[in-house]
Structures are given as C-alpha cells and as structure tokens.
Amino acid sequence: MQKATIQLETLTCPSCGQKIENATKSLNGVEKESVKVLFNSSKVKFDFDAEKISVEDVEKTITALGYVVIKSQVKAK
C-alpha cells in the first residue's frame, strides 16, 4: 500500500467533500477506511494498492465530478 494526498482547488461546501469521499471510496484498489477529505485545506488523503489503481485514476474520478486537481503527492507506506 502507498499513501497519497491530492490537493484540490477550494472546496465550496461540505457536500462537495462528501461527494468526493464517496467516489474515491468506491474505487477498486483504494483502502476505503483510509479516505479522508480535509474540507478546510481542500485535500483528499487515502491509501491505495498501486498494482490495482494509480493516483491518476483517482484524479480522473475527481475531475469527472467537476473538481480541479492542483497537485498530487505519493509516499510509500
């Protein structure tokens, strides 16, 4: 497993964070219990299995919801 943080443009409401959290949790390869959307800092943090999914796949899911990804950071766990 690896850890990732995705920085988004400013989230405008808590329901936006919930929408992103639900979509990220639904992805195969993302550890569902690890997903956290930090509303105040507009970040999404999660653990993932790099053999099943990439950070770019998660970014595409978030972008498809209408949000803008600024940058991503991945760390080995």
Buried (B, 14 or more C-beta within 10 A) or exposed (E): EEBBBBBBEEBEEEEBBEBBBEBBBEBEBBBEEBBBBBBEEBBBBBBBEEEEBBBEBBBEBBEEEEBEBEEBEBEEE
